[in-house]
């Protein structure tokens, strides 16, 4: 038998989700069968949807061989740090992701991505000790496309991760602003509302007023500087949809320069030849916090900035004349 004490970094999650993390090498069938026959919480049987609380004891009546096989622990990768730190406290870490780096791993890149780099940094600095954690791993609250640079928030403990994920879903408590350069002379602010449908075959989205099965998307774009047929704009996303900024601005007639999916091919060719920019010029540069909730009031009114990369500013200087 194995007793597991539930602490702050394991609480407020369902029993089945906890066991899927703890027995991270076990098939789902094994976990659900164990819940029915071989698992107790505080000495009693519990359903898979039982919410665990700090102080609970989960008892696994599972043989040592199965425990050794299915509880594989957490492995941290020693990867080179490519991000910069914009802000850090005991609850959250805000980092500046460079363009070209995945936020999470995928089928092709499972090691060198932002999340692993952050875990490696926190492990090296003592902010995270995988040997003491049962299931918790620091994780991002928001995500950026691979070729979009800028600010990403990480939860440093389970309570903060859960809380800030909820704030992101609710909208309004964490406002997210981007900088980009678009084709066209954008003279007035735009408030773009519409619906989007994802095209899985091309990893693109279709934007329209009313689309069957569409999801609402809303974006505000404010011109900051114009010149040479281009506009530097600050963009706030009021919803968080796939390719939202790129797709909505392109549909409005102001495509992001360098954007191979939604942009202007002729402009992109010039930008590529002049500056070597082969992807969208988009940078998540400001986070504004407000009404963050109990325990996080110290963040209310705070603004965190991450200045655009040197290439962004170089392109801005050259083409906005």
N, C-alpha and C positions, 0 to 999 in steps of 0.2 A: 504494500500500500504506500502511496505517496500523498502527503498532505501539502497543500499549497496555500500559503497565507496571502489573502488578497489585500493589496495596499492601494495607495492613491493612484498609482500608474496602471492598475488593473480594474479599478472600480468603474461602475456605470456602464458596463458592457454586458451583453447577453452571454449566458453560459456557453452556448455553442460557438460564439465568435471567439471567446477567450480560449476555448479548447482547440479551435482551429489554428490559433497562433501558437499555443503552447505545444501541441502535438502537430507541429508544422510539417512533419513527414508522413502523416497518416491520411489515408483516403477518407472522404466524407462519410462513407458507409460505416467505417470503423468508429468514427467519432459519434455518430448518431446512435449506433448500437451501444457504445460505452455509456452514453448519457442514460439510456434506458436501463442498463444492467449494472454498470461498474463505476458510477460516479455519484457522489453525495455532496451536498452543500450543508455545512454545519450539522453533519450526521444524518441528513434526511435526503430522500430522493428529490430531484428538482427537474423541471421541464427545461427544454432547450432555450426557452425565452426568459428564463429566470435572470433578473438583473442583479449582478454581483455588487456588493457593497464593501467598502473598506472594513476589515475585521472579519469578513467571512473566511471560512476554511473550506477549500475544495479538496475532497479526498478521491483519489484515483485508485480503484481496486484493479490495477492492471499489472501484469507480470513485468519483471525487470527487463526481460528480453524485448518486449514490445515498447516499453518506455525508452530503452536505449536506442531502439530502431526509429521511433517516431518523434521523440523529443530531440531535435537536432541542434537546439540552441541558436544563438544569433552570431553570425560571423561578420566582422567588420573588414572592409577592404582598405588596404593602404594605397590610397590614390592621391595623385598630385592635386593640390588645391588650385583651382582656377577662379574662384569667386572672391569678391571683396565683402567685408562686413560693413553694413550700413548702420545697424543698431543691434544691441544685444542686452537682454536682462535675464532673470531667472526663469521667465516663462516663454519668451519668444526670441527668435534669432531672425533678423532680416538681412538677407544677403543680396548682392548684385550678381546676377547670372550673366555670363558673357553669351553673345550669340554663337550658335553652333553647338551648344551643350544641352543635352536632354535634361529636363527636370527629373524625370524618372527613367529607369532603364526600359528597354524594349527587347524584342526578340533578337535584335542584332547587337545591341550594346547593353550588357548586363552588369558591367563593372564601373566604367568611368562615366558616371552621370552626377548631376548636382546633389541628389539625395545622398549618395554614397560619400561624396566629398564632404558634405556637412556632417554626416555621422562620424567620418574619420577625424574631422577637426574637433568635434565635441568629445570624442573618445580621448584624443591626445591631450586636450586641455582640461580634462576631468569633469566636463559638463554632462557626460553620459558614460555610464559604466555597464556595458552589456552583460558582464558576469553577474551583476546584482539584479538585473531586470528579468522578469519572468516572460513578459510578452511585449512590452513597450519598446518601440523604436521611434526616434524623432522623424517627423514627416512634414512635407510641405502643406500649407493651408491653401495657397493659390498656385496655379501652374501657368507657365509660359510656353509657347511654341518653341521648338528647338532653335529657330533662327530669330527669335525675338529676345532682346537683352533686357535686363532690368531687375526690379525688386521682387523677391520671393520671400514669403513669411514661412518660418518653420516653428512648429510647436515643440518646446523642449521638455514638456511633461504631458502625460495623457490628459489631464484636466484642461490644460491650456489648448492642446490640440483639438480636443472635442469642442471647447468653447469657441475658439476662433473659426473652426469649420462652420459652426452654427451662425456666427456673425457674417461670414461670407455668403452663406445661403440666404440669410434674411435680407441682405442688402442695406446700405445706408450707414452702417457703423464703420465700415472700412471703405473709403472712397479710393478708387484706383484711377490714376491719370497716366497717360502715355504721351510721348512726343513722337511725331512722325513728319515726314515731308511728303506732300501729295502733289500730283499733277494738277495744274489749274490754278486760277486766281480766286481763292476762297476769300470773299470780302466780308461775309457776315457769319455769325455762329450758326451751326446747323444742329437741329435736334432730330435725329433719325429714328423713326419707329417702323417696325415691320415684323415679318415672320421669316424664319429660316427652316429649311429642310436639308439635312445632311445627305450628300451623295457618297455613299460608302465606296463605290467603285473607283472614284477619283479622289477621295479624301478632300472634297470640296463641299461648299454649301451653296444652296440656291436661295436667293432673297426675294421677297415679294410682299405685297400688302396682305393678302389672304391666301395661305397655302394649306391644303389638306394635311392635317397632322403637323402643321408648323409650330415652332416655338417662338414666343415673343422675344424680340431683341430691341434694345434701345441704346443709342449712343449719342453723345454730345461732342461736337468738334468746334473748337474756338481758334480762329486764325491768330497767330502771333506775329508773323512777318511774311511779307510777300515780295516776289521779285523773279524776273526771268521766266514767268509762266509757271512758277511753283509756289507753294505755301508751306511754311512751317506751322504746324497746328498742334495744340494740346487737345487730347481726346480723353473723355471720361466714359467708361463703360458702366451703364446702369443695370445691365444684365450681363451674364457671363456665358456667352455661347462660343462654339467653335468658330475660329476665324472671324469673329464678330466685326472688329474694326476694319479689317481688310475688305471683307465682303460688302459691308454697308457703305463704306466710303467709295468703293468702286461702283456700286450700284447708283450712288448719288452723283457720279461723274467726276470724282476726285480720287483716283486710285493711288495707293501708296507706291512710291518709287521703289524699284527693285523687286516688286512682288510678282513672282513667276506665275502664280495661280490666278490672280485677279487683276493684275496690273496691265499697263500699256506696253506691248512688246517693243515698239520703237523706242520709247523713252528708256525702257530697261536696258536695251542694247547700248544706248549712249552712256548710261550710268555705269554699266559694266565695263565699257571700254575706257571711260575717263577715270573711274575710281576703283575698279575691281570689285564693286558691290554686286553680288550675285543673288542676294535674297532681300526680303522686305526690310526697309529701313524703319524699324519700329522699336521703341524703347520704353519700358515701364519705369517711369521716373519719379512719381510721387505717390505716397500713401498718406491719407489723412484719416485719423481715428477720432471717433466720437461715440458716446453712449456705449462704451465697451462692456459695461456690466459689473456686477459685484466682484471685487477682487482685482479688477483691471482698470479701475477709475483713473489710475495714474497715467494711463495712455490717452485719456480724453483730451482733445485739442492738439495732440501731437501730430506733427508732420515729419515724415521721413523722406529724404530725397536721395536719389542715386543719379549722378550726372551722366549724360550720354557718353558713349565711347568717343575716343579721339576721331575715329573715322566719320562718325555722325557729324561732329562739329566741323570737320574739314569739308565734307560734302555740302553742309549748310552754308558755309562761308563762300564756297565757290559758285554755287548755282543760284543763290538768292541775291542776285545783284540787280 
